[in-house]
């Protein structure tokens, strides 16, 4: 059984590979804490310290969510190129995370 607030019903959309690729990268959540966003066949996956990898669903080109935990990632997308940062919303916290250089 899952603890915490109930999950809100959300609608996922399909995105082109190019749109997903813009969000792939490593993001600095804090000192020594890095979230890694990768791709798999179904879409994006996020791995943060002390958590298992979680599949993400797209709500828009810049907003992704989990169906398993109350987690939302809002990517800062410039007009072109990769995301410059992500705001991670989890457990009642808003965690700004700038993109790390590749």
N, C-alpha and C positions, 0 to 999 in steps of 0.2 A: 504494500500500500504506500502511496506517495504522500509525503508530508507537505505542508505549505498551502498557499492559496490555490483555488481551482484555476485550471487553465482556461483562458478565454478562447472561444471558437474563432479561428482565423481562416482566411482563404488563401491558399498558395497559388502562385502563378508560375508559368514556365518562362524561363529566360534563356536566351541564346548563350552558347559557350563563351562568347566574347564578353558578355556582361558579367558572367560568373567569374571569369579569369581576372577581372579588374579588382575583385575583392580578395583574391588569394594573396597571402603574405603573412608576415609576423608583426604583431602589434604589442607595444610595451604597455602593460597594464599597471605597472608600478615597479619599484626596485626589485630586480630579480624575478619578475613575473611577466611571462610572455604568453600571449594567446596566439596559436598558429591556426590559420584558416587555410584549408587545402581543398582539393577537388576529389570527388570520386565519380563513378558513373551516374549517380543520381543527382549530384549537385555539390553544395558546399558542406564541409565538415569543420567544426571548431574543436580544438583541443586546448584547454587552459590548464594551468598548474592544478594538480590534485583532483582533476575530473577526467572521466573517460571521454573519448571523442563523442561528439553529438552531431547528428545530421541536422542541417538547417534547411528550411523551406523559404522560398522567396515570397515576400508580400508585395515588394516593388523592386526596382533595380538597385535600391540602396538599403532596403530593410529586409532582414531575415529573422526567422523565429524557429523555435523548437516546439515540437508537439509533445515532448516528454517532460520538460521543465519550463518554468516561467522565465524564459531567456529571449531577449531581442537584441540584435546587433544592427545599429544604424551606421552605415558607412558614409564617410565624407568623400564624395566623388567629384573630382574636377571635371571640366568640360571634356578632357581626354586623359587617357592614361589610368594608372592604378589608383585605388583609394589612397588618400593621404592619412586617414585615421578612421577609427571606429569608436562609437559610443556603445558600451556594453551595458545593458540593463538587466540586472540579475539580483534576485533576493532583496529588492527594494533599494538597491544601489545603482547609481549611474557612474560608470567607470570609463573615463576618457582614455583612449589608447592610441597614441600616434603610431604610424607605420614605421617599422625599422627598415633600414637600407638592406637591399638584397645581398 
